[in-house]
Amino acid sequence: MGVPLLDLKRQYEVFQDEVEKEIVEVARSGYYIGGPKLVEFEKRATEYCGCKYGLGVSSGTDALLVSLMALDVGQGDEVITTTFSFFATVGVIARLGAKPVLCDIDAGTFNIDPAKIEEKITDKTKAIIVVHLYGQCADMDAIMAIADKHGIPVVEDAAQSIGAEYKGKRAGSFGATGCYSFFPSKNLGAFGDGGFVTTNDEALAEKLALLRNHGMDPKYYHKMIGGNFRMDAMQAAILSVKLKHLDSWSEGRAKNADLYRKLFAEAGLIDKVKLPEARESRHIYNQFTILVENRDELFKALQEKKIGCDMYYPVSFHEQECFEYLGYKKGDFPVAESVEMKCMSLPIFTELTEAEIKEVVEAIKEFYA
């Protein structure tokens, strides 16, 4: 029968009438950049993230980029981050002329290993980017203790983790800024690109707002060099509608994760399939990532059965061709290198049926039989 990795058409049926009404309103308003729709979304999303200030931006990548710009990261600086994430995390560092300084990951959560951070700090360290990967927060107590000790700002890459919690506090509310992506496949996805930046620092919020719009205030007078990082009104209106459903969607993903755990145990696959750990108080399961032996063969077998799956991520940053100049070599990050050879993400979206999840597990059981 086949099971899709993601099916946004099923989700669309939930809010179709409301969102189409909003789209028509924006189309007829003639107000396509900024405006009341953006202000409304920013207010609601900021409250949802548990922060004081929030700004809609053009993408999750630009959320990271404008955050580093606001922290004056530039040529000759160093920024510490994980070697295992989506490319945007490290790409924004290099784009500003700074040097990415990479760390290995925790084997259970796939997030940056706090024990590896402090040894990387030098007098050139300008920031730490922490990724809350797959929908689960990193160990923020340990990370913030190190950052505070050395007076280094933390940028939280919460692109996959809006609404995730660490000890009851939302992802993106710990550091200098929190950065979110509204790429369509995210738990809160736009109808195109979009992003968000949060902060609890008023002065930093004002600087982010300037940088988002070419450093301009008032019109045609530029206090600094920024960029075009604006969110359009259409995406803001769509996201306002979808935000109302976000908690139920994230809860649905968590229920699907629980069902996977139950079915894998019943199938006797726990020794073959390492299931994701849920250590923190709220994992939102943007991905359900397992570790398996013979991953490439299993991947091919699932594809032949039309069962959606993907590898997030098969190549760590230190192995990417464009970062050869950093001088890392195979073996420098053994945990990440082990995970990249074994990781596979399975369908986890809310609208999956129990029958579809059973089909996925049965196909994996068949492969290992």
C-alpha positions as a LaTeX table, in Angstrom:
\begin{tabular}{lrrr}
\hline
Residue & $x$ (\AA) & $y$ (\AA) & $z$ (\AA) \\
\hline
Met1 & 0.00 & 0.00 & 0.00 \\
Gly2 & 2.75 & 2.43 & 0.92 \\
Val3 & 3.08 & 5.08 & 3.61 \\
Pro4 & 4.18 & 8.67 & 2.91 \\
Leu5 & 6.95 & 10.28 & 4.94 \\
Leu6 & 4.75 & 13.37 & 5.13 \\
Asp7 & 1.35 & 14.26 & 3.70 \\
Leu8 & 0.49 & 17.94 & 4.09 \\
Lys9 & $-2.75$ & 17.50 & 2.14 \\
Arg10 & $-4.23$ & 15.56 & 5.06 \\
Gln11 & $-3.29$ & 18.33 & 7.46 \\
Tyr12 & $-4.74$ & 20.99 & 5.17 \\
Glu13 & $-8.22$ & 19.52 & 5.51 \\
Val14 & $-8.24$ & 20.52 & 9.19 \\
Phe15 & $-7.94$ & 24.28 & 8.61 \\
Gln16 & $-8.80$ & 24.70 & 4.93 \\
Asp17 & $-11.79$ & 27.01 & 5.26 \\
Glu18 & $-10.17$ & 29.29 & 7.83 \\
Val19 & $-6.85$ & 29.65 & 6.06 \\
Glu20 & $-8.41$ & 30.25 & 2.64 \\
Lys21 & $-10.45$ & 33.07 & 4.17 \\
Glu22 & $-7.23$ & 34.60 & 5.52 \\
Ile23 & $-5.49$ & 34.27 & 2.17 \\
Val24 & $-8.31$ & 36.10 & 0.41 \\
Glu25 & $-8.23$ & 38.85 & 3.05 \\
Val26 & $-4.52$ & 39.42 & 2.50 \\
Ala27 & $-4.89$ & 39.31 & $-1.29$ \\
Arg28 & $-7.64$ & 41.93 & $-1.20$ \\
Ser29 & $-5.90$ & 44.14 & 1.36 \\
Gly30 & $-2.99$ & 45.11 & $-0.86$ \\
Tyr31 & $-0.77$ & 44.90 & 2.26 \\
Tyr32 & 1.71 & 42.16 & 1.45 \\
Ile33 & 4.83 & 42.93 & 3.53 \\
Gly34 & 4.52 & 43.46 & 7.29 \\
Gly35 & 1.28 & 45.03 & 8.49 \\
Pro36 & $-1.40$ & 43.88 & 10.94 \\
Lys37 & $-1.27$ & 40.19 & 9.99 \\
Leu38 & 2.41 & 40.08 & 10.85 \\
Val39 & 1.94 & 42.01 & 14.10 \\
Glu40 & $-0.80$ & 39.60 & 15.17 \\
Phe41 & 1.29 & 36.53 & 14.40 \\
Glu42 & 4.38 & 37.92 & 16.11 \\
Lys43 & 2.42 & 38.60 & 19.29 \\
Arg44 & 0.89 & 35.12 & 19.43 \\
Ala45 & 4.06 & 33.27 & 18.47 \\
Thr46 & 6.17 & 35.20 & 20.98 \\
Glu47 & 3.77 & 34.26 & 23.77 \\
Tyr48 & 3.76 & 30.65 & 22.61 \\
Cys49 & 7.56 & 30.50 & 22.75 \\
Gly50 & 7.62 & 31.96 & 26.27 \\
Cys51 & 9.66 & 35.02 & 25.32 \\
Lys52 & 9.33 & 38.80 & 25.61 \\
Tyr53 & 10.08 & 39.75 & 22.01 \\
Gly54 & 9.66 & 38.02 & 18.66 \\
Leu55 & 10.11 & 38.95 & 15.01 \\
Gly56 & 8.93 & 37.19 & 11.89 \\
Val57 & 11.70 & 36.72 & 9.32 \\
Ser58 & 12.13 & 35.25 & 5.87 \\
Ser59 & 13.41 & 31.78 & 6.84 \\
Gly60 & 14.94 & 29.74 & 9.62 \\
Thr61 & 18.33 & 30.23 & 7.98 \\
Asp62 & 17.89 & 34.00 & 8.06 \\
Ala63 & 16.78 & 33.78 & 11.70 \\
Leu64 & 20.19 & 32.29 & 12.50 \\
Leu65 & 22.03 & 34.71 & 10.25 \\
Val66 & 20.40 & 37.85 & 11.65 \\
Ser67 & 21.00 & 36.58 & 15.19 \\
Leu68 & 24.74 & 36.27 & 14.57 \\
Met69 & 24.76 & 39.67 & 12.87 \\
Ala70 & 23.05 & 41.19 & 15.90 \\
Leu71 & 25.77 & 39.68 & 18.09 \\
Asp72 & 28.41 & 41.28 & 15.83 \\
Val73 & 29.87 & 37.95 & 14.72 \\
Gly74 & 32.29 & 38.53 & 11.88 \\
Gln75 & 35.68 & 37.97 & 10.32 \\
Gly76 & 38.13 & 36.22 & 12.62 \\
Asp77 & 35.55 & 35.21 & 15.23 \\
Glu78 & 34.80 & 31.65 & 16.25 \\
Val79 & 31.37 & 30.12 & 16.84 \\
Ile80 & 31.03 & 26.76 & 18.56 \\
Thr81 & 28.30 & 24.41 & 17.36 \\
Thr82 & 27.44 & 20.78 & 16.68 \\
Thr83 & 28.83 & 18.84 & 13.72 \\
Phe84 & 25.46 & 17.09 & 13.22 \\
Ser85 & 22.50 & 19.15 & 12.04 \\
Phe86 & 20.98 & 20.73 & 8.93 \\
Phe87 & 23.55 & 22.74 & 6.96 \\
Ala88 & 22.07 & 26.16 & 7.79 \\
Thr89 & 23.36 & 25.88 & 11.36 \\
Val90 & 26.98 & 26.00 & 10.27 \\
Gly91 & 26.55 & 27.76 & 6.94 \\
Val92 & 25.54 & 31.05 & 8.53 \\
Ile93 & 28.75 & 31.11 & 10.58 \\
Ala94 & 30.95 & 30.78 & 7.52 \\
Arg95 & 28.90 & 33.32 & 5.55 \\
Leu96 & 29.86 & 36.00 & 8.07 \\
Gly97 & 33.55 & 35.17 & 7.80 \\
Ala98 & 33.68 & 33.47 & 11.19 \\
Lys99 & 35.14 & 30.04 & 11.86 \\
Pro100 & 32.83 & 27.14 & 12.77 \\
Val101 & 34.27 & 25.22 & 15.73 \\
Leu102 & 32.56 & 21.85 & 15.84 \\
Cys103 & 31.59 & 19.52 & 18.69 \\
Asp104 & 30.51 & 15.90 & 18.87 \\
Ile105 & 27.00 & 14.89 & 19.92 \\
Asp106 & 25.24 & 13.00 & 22.68 \\
Ala107 & 24.52 & 9.43 & 21.55 \\
Gly108 & 21.01 & 9.37 & 22.98 \\
Thr109 & 19.51 & 12.70 & 21.90 \\
Phe110 & 21.79 & 13.53 & 18.93 \\
Asn111 & 22.14 & 17.05 & 20.37 \\
Ile112 & 25.47 & 18.71 & 21.10 \\
Asp113 & 27.38 & 17.06 & 23.95 \\
Pro114 & 27.84 & 19.74 & 26.64 \\
Ala115 & 30.96 & 17.98 & 27.91 \\
Lys116 & 32.68 & 18.79 & 24.60 \\
Ile117 & 31.99 & 22.53 & 24.56 \\
Glu118 & 34.26 & 24.12 & 27.16 \\
Glu119 & 37.46 & 22.67 & 25.72 \\
Lys120 & 36.66 & 24.43 & 22.43 \\
Ile121 & 36.41 & 27.93 & 23.92 \\
Thr122 & 39.16 & 30.41 & 23.05 \\
Asp123 & 39.55 & 34.18 & 23.25 \\
Lys124 & 38.05 & 34.28 & 19.73 \\
Thr125 & 34.81 & 32.53 & 20.70 \\
Lys126 & 31.97 & 34.96 & 19.96 \\
Ala127 & 28.92 & 32.71 & 20.32 \\
Ile128 & 27.64 & 29.17 & 20.79 \\
Ile129 & 24.88 & 27.82 & 18.52 \\
Val130 & 22.90 & 25.05 & 20.20 \\
Val131 & 20.59 & 22.92 & 18.05 \\
His132 & 17.44 & 21.32 & 19.52 \\
Leu133 & 17.45 & 18.51 & 16.99 \\
Tyr134 & 14.46 & 16.47 & 15.82 \\
Gly135 & 12.11 & 18.20 & 18.30 \\
Gln136 & 13.97 & 17.66 & 21.59 \\
Cys137 & 15.82 & 20.30 & 23.61 \\
Ala138 & 19.53 & 20.05 & 24.26 \\
Asp139 & 20.82 & 19.92 & 27.85 \\
Met140 & 20.38 & 23.63 & 28.49 \\
Asp141 & 21.34 & 23.70 & 32.18 \\
Ala142 & 24.80 & 22.39 & 31.40 \\
Ile143 & 25.18 & 24.51 & 28.27 \\
Met144 & 24.05 & 27.78 & 29.85 \\
Ala145 & 26.31 & 27.18 & 32.86 \\
Ile146 & 29.32 & 27.00 & 30.52 \\
Ala147 & 28.18 & 29.98 & 28.45 \\
Asp148 & 27.48 & 32.14 & 31.50 \\
Lys149 & 30.80 & 31.20 & 33.09 \\
His150 & 32.67 & 32.51 & 30.03 \\
Gly151 & 30.28 & 35.34 & 29.14 \\
Ile152 & 29.45 & 33.88 & 25.72 \\
Pro153 & 25.99 & 34.40 & 24.17 \\
Val154 & 23.99 & 31.34 & 23.12 \\
Val155 & 21.93 & 31.22 & 19.93 \\
Glu156 & 19.30 & 28.45 & 20.02 \\
Asp157 & 18.58 & 26.78 & 16.70 \\
Ala158 & 15.03 & 25.65 & 17.44 \\
Ala159 & 14.15 & 25.20 & 13.77 \\
Gln160 & 12.77 & 21.71 & 14.48 \\
Ser161 & 11.56 & 22.33 & 18.03 \\
Ile162 & 8.94 & 25.06 & 18.41 \\
Gly163 & 6.99 & 24.15 & 21.55 \\
Ala164 & 9.55 & 21.63 & 22.81 \\
Glu165 & 10.38 & 22.05 & 26.49 \\
Tyr166 & 13.36 & 21.59 & 28.78 \\
Lys167 & 12.27 & 21.28 & 32.43 \\
Gly168 & 9.04 & 23.08 & 31.57 \\
Lys169 & 10.64 & 25.98 & 29.70 \\
Arg170 & 10.22 & 26.39 & 25.95 \\
Ala171 & 12.95 & 25.92 & 23.37 \\
Gly172 & 14.31 & 29.27 & 22.26 \\
Ser173 & 13.77 & 31.04 & 25.58 \\
Phe174 & 17.13 & 30.27 & 27.23 \\
Gly175 & 19.78 & 32.01 & 25.16 \\
Ala176 & 20.37 & 35.43 & 23.64 \\
Thr177 & 18.07 & 34.48 & 20.74 \\
Gly178 & 15.88 & 31.58 & 19.66 \\
Cys179 & 15.62 & 30.78 & 15.96 \\
Tyr180 & 12.73 & 28.91 & 14.34 \\
Ser181 & 11.94 & 27.65 & 10.86 \\
Phe182 & 8.50 & 27.51 & 9.29 \\
Phe183 & 9.57 & 25.40 & 6.32 \\
Pro184 & 6.43 & 23.48 & 5.25 \\
Ser185 & 7.54 & 20.15 & 6.76 \\
Lys186 & 7.97 & 21.57 & 10.26 \\
Asn187 & 5.34 & 21.02 & 12.97 \\
Leu188 & 4.36 & 24.64 & 12.33 \\
Gly189 & 4.93 & 25.04 & 8.61 \\
Ala190 & 4.18 & 27.94 & 6.28 \\
Phe191 & 3.14 & 27.68 & 2.64 \\
Gly192 & 6.73 & 28.46 & 1.67 \\
Asp193 & 9.70 & 29.77 & 3.60 \\
Gly194 & 9.41 & 31.65 & 6.87 \\
Gly195 & 11.18 & 31.99 & 10.19 \\
Phe196 & 11.08 & 33.61 & 13.60 \\
Val197 & 13.55 & 35.08 & 16.10 \\
Thr198 & 12.87 & 35.46 & 19.82 \\
Thr199 & 14.78 & 37.22 & 22.57 \\
Asn200 & 14.25 & 38.49 & 26.10 \\
Asp201 & 16.64 & 41.41 & 25.59 \\
Glu202 & 14.91 & 44.64 & 24.53 \\
Ala203 & 18.03 & 46.24 & 23.04 \\
Leu204 & 18.79 & 43.09 & 21.07 \\
Ala205 & 15.19 & 42.96 & 19.82 \\
Glu206 & 15.51 & 46.52 & 18.52 \\
Lys207 & 18.75 & 45.65 & 16.75 \\
Leu208 & 17.22 & 42.54 & 15.20 \\
Ala209 & 14.29 & 44.62 & 13.93 \\
Leu210 & 16.70 & 47.06 & 12.28 \\
Leu211 & 18.82 & 44.34 & 10.71 \\
Arg212 & 15.71 & 42.59 & 9.36 \\
Asn213 & 14.97 & 45.63 & 7.18 \\
His214 & 18.37 & 46.71 & 5.82 \\
Gly215 & 19.30 & 48.52 & 9.06 \\
Met216 & 16.85 & 51.24 & 8.06 \\
Asp217 & 15.15 & 53.72 & 10.43 \\
Pro218 & 13.59 & 56.02 & 9.36 \\
Lys219 & 12.96 & 55.17 & 5.71 \\
Tyr220 & 16.09 & 55.47 & 3.56 \\
Tyr221 & 18.28 & 56.25 & 6.58 \\
His222 & 20.48 & 53.32 & 7.52 \\
Lys223 & 21.97 & 52.96 & 10.99 \\
Met224 & 23.77 & 49.72 & 10.08 \\
Ile225 & 24.08 & 47.24 & 7.23 \\
Gly226 & 21.34 & 44.66 & 7.51 \\
Gly227 & 19.48 & 42.55 & 5.00 \\
Asn228 & 16.06 & 41.80 & 3.57 \\
Phe229 & 14.92 & 39.30 & 6.16 \\
Arg230 & 11.23 & 40.29 & 6.23 \\
Met231 & 8.28 & 37.92 & 6.55 \\
Asp232 & 5.42 & 38.54 & 4.15 \\
Ala233 & 1.87 & 39.09 & 5.35 \\
Met234 & 0.50 & 36.01 & 3.59 \\
Gln235 & 2.79 & 33.64 & 5.49 \\
Ala236 & 2.04 & 35.44 & 8.76 \\
Ala237 & $-1.71$ & 35.05 & 8.23 \\
Ile238 & $-1.35$ & 31.35 & 7.37 \\
Leu239 & 0.87 & 30.71 & 10.38 \\
Ser240 & $-1.58$ & 32.46 & 12.72 \\
Val241 & $-4.26$ & 29.98 & 11.68 \\
Lys242 & $-1.97$ & 26.98 & 11.98 \\
Leu243 & $-0.59$ & 28.07 & 15.37 \\
Lys244 & $-4.01$ & 27.36 & 16.88 \\
His245 & $-3.58$ & 23.68 & 15.94 \\
Leu246 & 0.11 & 23.32 & 16.78 \\
Asp247 & $-0.25$ & 21.74 & 20.21 \\
Ser248 & $-2.70$ & 19.12 & 18.97 \\
Trp249 & $-0.39$ & 18.29 & 16.05 \\
Ser250 & 2.64 & 17.94 & 18.32 \\
Glu251 & 0.63 & 15.78 & 20.74 \\
Gly252 & $-0.46$ & 13.62 & 17.80 \\
Arg253 & 3.17 & 13.09 & 16.82 \\
Ala254 & 4.03 & 12.12 & 20.40 \\
Lys255 & 1.18 & 9.57 & 20.41 \\
Asn256 & 2.49 & 8.12 & 17.16 \\
Ala257 & 5.95 & 7.85 & 18.74 \\
Asp258 & 4.43 & 5.93 & 21.67 \\
Leu259 & 2.68 & 3.59 & 19.24 \\
Tyr260 & 5.94 & 2.96 & 17.39 \\
Arg261 & 7.62 & 2.06 & 20.69 \\
Lys262 & 4.82 & $-0.36$ & 21.57 \\
Leu263 & 4.81 & $-2.02$ & 18.14 \\
Phe264 & 8.60 & $-2.32$ & 17.90 \\
Ala265 & 8.64 & $-3.99$ & 21.33 \\
Glu266 & 5.83 & $-6.39$ & 20.36 \\
Ala267 & 7.68 & $-7.22$ & 17.13 \\
Gly268 & 10.81 & $-8.13$ & 19.09 \\
Leu269 & 12.86 & $-5.50$ & 17.30 \\
Ile270 & 14.32 & $-3.58$ & 20.23 \\
Asp271 & 17.70 & $-5.29$ & 19.77 \\
Lys272 & 17.68 & $-4.37$ & 16.06 \\
Val273 & 16.23 & $-0.86$ & 16.20 \\
Lys274 & 17.48 & 1.79 & 18.63 \\
Leu275 & 14.52 & 4.07 & 19.28 \\
Pro276 & 14.87 & 7.79 & 19.98 \\
Glu277 & 15.26 & 8.78 & 23.61 \\
Ala278 & 12.81 & 11.29 & 25.05 \\
Arg279 & 14.72 & 12.76 & 27.97 \\
Glu280 & 13.22 & 16.20 & 28.29 \\
Ser281 & 9.81 & 17.30 & 29.48 \\
Arg282 & 8.32 & 17.78 & 25.99 \\
His283 & 9.62 & 16.21 & 22.78 \\
Ile284 & 7.59 & 17.38 & 19.76 \\
Tyr285 & 8.92 & 14.78 & 17.28 \\
Asn286 & 9.60 & 16.82 & 14.20 \\
Gln287 & 11.38 & 13.61 & 13.27 \\
Phe288 & 11.20 & 10.06 & 14.64 \\
Thr289 & 14.80 & 9.00 & 14.12 \\
Ile290 & 15.94 & 5.45 & 14.73 \\
Leu291 & 19.40 & 3.89 & 14.56 \\
Val292 & 19.77 & 0.61 & 12.69 \\
Glu293 & 22.47 & $-1.67$ & 11.32 \\
Asn294 & 22.49 & $-2.17$ & 7.55 \\
Arg295 & 20.75 & 1.19 & 7.23 \\
Asp296 & 21.29 & 1.64 & 3.50 \\
Glu297 & 19.88 & $-1.81$ & 2.73 \\
Leu298 & 16.86 & $-1.19$ & 4.97 \\
Phe299 & 16.33 & 2.20 & 3.38 \\
Lys300 & 16.23 & 0.61 & $-0.06$ \\
Ala301 & 13.85 & $-2.12$ & 1.13 \\
Leu302 & 11.42 & 0.43 & 2.56 \\
Gln303 & 11.56 & 2.51 & $-0.60$ \\
Glu304 & 10.69 & $-0.56$ & $-2.65$ \\
Lys305 & 7.59 & $-0.96$ & $-0.49$ \\
Lys306 & 6.76 & 2.75 & $-1.01$ \\
Ile307 & 7.30 & 3.49 & 2.68 \\
Gly308 & 8.58 & 7.00 & 3.18 \\
Cys309 & 11.85 & 7.41 & 5.09 \\
Asp310 & 14.86 & 9.68 & 4.96 \\
Met311 & 18.33 & 10.18 & 6.43 \\
Tyr312 & 18.71 & 13.25 & 8.64 \\
Tyr313 & 21.73 & 13.53 & 8.21 \\
Pro314 & 24.09 & 11.23 & 6.28 \\
Val315 & 27.13 & 13.54 & 6.26 \\
Ser316 & 28.32 & 15.54 & 9.27 \\
Phe317 & 29.67 & 19.06 & 8.84 \\
His318 & 33.31 & 18.13 & 9.39 \\
Glu319 & 33.10 & 15.75 & 6.42 \\
Gln320 & 31.52 & 18.24 & 4.01 \\
Glu321 & 33.70 & 19.23 & 1.06 \\
Cys322 & 33.15 & 22.95 & 1.63 \\
Phe323 & 34.60 & 22.70 & 5.14 \\
Glu324 & 37.81 & 20.87 & 4.27 \\
Tyr325 & 39.67 & 24.07 & 5.18 \\
Leu326 & 38.71 & 23.60 & 8.85 \\
Gly327 & 41.19 & 20.71 & 9.02 \\
Tyr328 & 38.99 & 18.09 & 10.65 \\
Lys329 & 39.47 & 14.44 & 9.76 \\
Lys330 & 37.59 & 11.16 & 9.95 \\
Gly331 & 37.52 & 9.98 & 13.54 \\
Asp332 & 37.45 & 13.43 & 15.14 \\
Phe333 & 33.75 & 13.09 & 16.05 \\
Pro334 & 33.12 & 9.37 & 16.61 \\
Val335 & 29.57 & 9.62 & 17.95 \\
Ala336 & 28.31 & 11.72 & 15.05 \\
Glu337 & 30.12 & 9.49 & 12.58 \\
Ser338 & 28.45 & 6.43 & 14.04 \\
Val339 & 25.00 & 8.06 & 14.01 \\
Glu340 & 25.28 & 9.27 & 10.42 \\
Met341 & 25.84 & 5.68 & 9.27 \\
Lys342 & 22.83 & 4.30 & 11.16 \\
Cys343 & 20.18 & 7.05 & 11.35 \\
Met344 & 16.87 & 6.82 & 9.58 \\
Ser345 & 13.72 & 8.88 & 10.12 \\
Leu346 & 10.30 & 7.24 & 9.81 \\
Pro347 & 6.89 & 8.79 & 9.11 \\
Ile348 & 5.61 & 10.52 & 12.28 \\
Phe349 & 3.11 & 13.17 & 11.11 \\
Thr350 & $-0.08$ & 13.49 & 13.14 \\
Glu351 & $-2.49$ & 12.23 & 10.50 \\
Leu352 & $-0.84$ & 8.82 & 10.15 \\
Thr353 & $-3.22$ & 5.98 & 10.84 \\
Glu354 & $-2.49$ & 3.12 & 13.20 \\
Ala355 & $-2.61$ & 0.78 & 10.22 \\
Glu356 & 0.07 & 2.80 & 8.44 \\
Ile357 & 2.37 & 2.75 & 11.47 \\
Lys358 & 1.86 & $-1.00$ & 11.76 \\
Glu359 & 2.78 & $-1.33$ & 8.07 \\
Val360 & 6.05 & 0.51 & 8.68 \\
Val361 & 6.98 & $-1.69$ & 11.65 \\
Glu362 & 5.96 & $-4.87$ & 9.82 \\
Ala363 & 8.16 & $-3.94$ & 6.86 \\
Ile364 & 11.16 & $-3.44$ & 9.16 \\
Lys365 & 10.43 & $-6.73$ & 10.93 \\
Glu366 & 10.28 & $-8.46$ & 7.57 \\
Phe367 & 13.66 & $-7.00$ & 6.61 \\
Tyr368 & 15.37 & $-8.33$ & 9.74 \\
Ala369 & 13.62 & $-11.72$ & 9.68 \\
\hline
\end{tabular}
